[in-house]
Amino acid sequence: MKNAKYRMQICLYLFILLFVCPAMAEQAKQVVKAAPVKKENFTLSFDYVGSLKAKDEAKVFSKVTGKLFEYLVEEGDVVQKGQALANIDRDETGLKFELAKVESPISGIVGRILLDKGASLTPGLSAVAIVVNMDEVIVQLNIPEQDIPYMKRGLRAVIAVEAYPREEFFGEVWRVSEMVDSQTRTLPIEISIPNNSHHLKSGMFCRIKIIASVLSDVLVLPQDAVVQDGGEKFVFLAEGNIANKTKVTTGRRDNNRLEILTGIKEGDIVIVFGQQDLKDGAAIIVDREGRGE
């Protein structure tokens, strides 16, 4: 009887040792996803926000003192340079004068009529109207110092506005100042955008992506694959069923991708999900949805 009980205890111990313990150890491993490091094309770009403005935009003033007698145009009318926009009554007590004309200094569209009939006018003080040429719009930006080395005339820019969420508009950097603002430590630049459709309007909020260069055969990783520890950057390599913490040097960023300069090579299997809580040398199970084991 005692021998039978002893044999049962031995069998239970062997069962736990052979089946339960390995299963518990397997459960202790962390499930991660991994992918091989690849060389890809890498776009060096810079993102900003700004406001659109007609490249040619003029506030129109009366050249004489008087009162606004009438407008000869309405908002949205196309006008030519030198065309009369309004008449000014110059009459004074006991004196009669011919109506004076307010003329547009540029060709374009009447963007805004600013005054009411009878408003008093003094030369250079009260604008009568705003005329804009919407065939081309600009956006003026102030570039932070760290981006200055990459800025030059001719760089391509991609513009997005909320009014047309499915469209992109394209322009280029056409002016780069030679002077940094000593107060803000920024460099003024200007982007010009063709606008033949007139979809873009003065005052619109826009998002701008300036394309500085497109690099080939660059080692890249998802930004989330890189973890920081003590001011240094690391990735975890999936080597067999072990996660090995490896120091890397990163370069430039393209949206959610990082250029990797040193620390890993093409073909290394890097953990891209589940790495945040990993420790160096931790046991792992690589999810088959990743590109590891």
Secondary structure, DSSP 8 states (H G I E B T S, - for coil): -HHHHHHHHHHHHHHIIIIIHHHHHHHHSEEEEEEE-EEEEEEEEEEEEEEEEEEEEEEEE-SS-EEEEEES--TT-EE-TT-EEEEEE--BTTB----EEEE-SSSEEEEEE---TT-EE-TTTSEEEEEEEEEEEEEEEEEEGGGGGG--TT-EEEEEETTSTT--EEEEEEEE-SS-BTTTTEEEEEEEEE-TT--S-TT-EEEEEEEEEEEEEEEEEEGGG-EEETTEEEEEEEETTEEEEEEEEEEEEETTEEEEEES--TT-EEEEES-TT--TTEEEEE-TTTT--
